[in-house]
Amino acid sequence: MKAKEYLSKYRESMERTNSTEQHLHELKAEAIRLKDHEGQSVALDEAVAQYVDACNDAAAYLDMLGNMRREIANTIDAVQNKKLQQLLREVYINGKTLVRVAADREQSYEHICRLHGDALNAVRTLRPDLE
């Protein structure tokens, strides 16, 4: 896996976390909706069972995603150059584009691209498995 792909997994994991939480919310709402109707005990039991199973599966999945984000954030924090570290945070954790970073910093896009390359090289130095 390349450094850029690895770092991009932070934002991807946030999207997956949000999606999983939304799915759990929908299952819970369905169970609550069924609870409000008499004579729905079979459907309610099934909905509750689905919700409990989904909660158990989601807990493990969300834990794995959280661990992935912590690992990536720790890798970024280990970059010694604070400017490069901040650039990595802006792009891979906050989701800014390089164009947006350049505009915010009032620097040229080309300069930010060079810094981004330097930042990725710093990550590769820390994590040779990302070559």
N, C-alpha and C positions, 0 to 999 in steps of 0.2 A: 504494500500500500504506500502511496506517495504522501508526502507531508501535507499537501494541500487537501487531498481526499480525507486524510485523518482529521485535520482541523475542521473540515466542513461537517464532519459527523456531529459536532456540537449542536449546530443549528438544526440538523436533521433530527437529532434526538429530542430537541425541544418540540418540534412539530409532532413527532410520534407520541411524546408525553401528552401533549394537548389533545391529540386524537384519541388516545386511550382513555383519558379522563372524560372526554365527551361521550365516548361509548358507555362508560360506567354510569354517567349521569342519565343517559337515555334508558339504560336497563333499570335503573332505580326508579325513574319516572314511570316506566311501564308497570313495575311491581306495585307502586303506590296507586296508580290508576286502577289496577285490577282489585286492589284492596278495598276501594271505595264502592265496589259493586257486589251486592249479595249474590250468592250462587256461583261465584267464580273461583271457588276454592281450588279446583284442579288447576286452572290456569294460573292462579296466584302461586300455588306451590311450585309450578314449573318456572314461573317468572322469578321467584325468589331463589330457586336452585340455580338458575342461569346467572342471576346477579351474584350469588355467593361464589360460584365457579369463576366468573369473570373477575371478581375482586381478588381471588387467590392468584389467578394467572397474571392479572395486572400488577399486583404487588411485586411479584418477582421481576416482571418486565420493567416496571418503573424503577426498581432498585438497580437493575442492570444499566438502564439508560442514565440514571443519576451517577453511577460509578464511572461510566464512560465520560460524562461531562466533567466530573472532578479530575479524571486523569488528564483530559485535554487541557483543562484550566491550569492544572499543576505543571504541565509541560510548558504552556505559555508563560507562567510565572517564573519558570526556571531560566528563561531567556535573560541573559545578563544585561543587554542593552535595553534601557527603559523605553527608548523611542520605538524600537522594533517590537518590544513587548506590548506597548500601547497600540501599535498598528495591528498586531495580531488580535488583540482584544476587540478593537473596533470592527474588524472585518469578520472574524470567525465567531465571536461571542455576541456582538451587538448587531451583526448582519449588515453593516454598511458596505457599499461598493467602494472600490478604489477611487472612482470618480468623486463620490460623496466625501471621502476622506480628504482628497486633494482640495476640494472646494472648502471644506471646513477648516483646513489648515492653511488655506491660501497658498498652496504650493502647486507646482505643475503635476499633472497626471503622470508624466514620464518619471519625475523624481519619486513619486509615491510607488510607481511600479518597480523602480530600482530598490527602494526600501523594502518593498514586499518580497522581492527576490532574496534580499539579504536576510529578512526575517525567516523565510522558509529554509534558507541555508542554516540559520541558527538552530531551527527546530531539528533539521537533519543531523546536525552535530550532536544534539542532545539525544536524539533517537535514531541511531544508525539503521534500525530496522525499517525506517521510512524512506530509504534511498530508492 
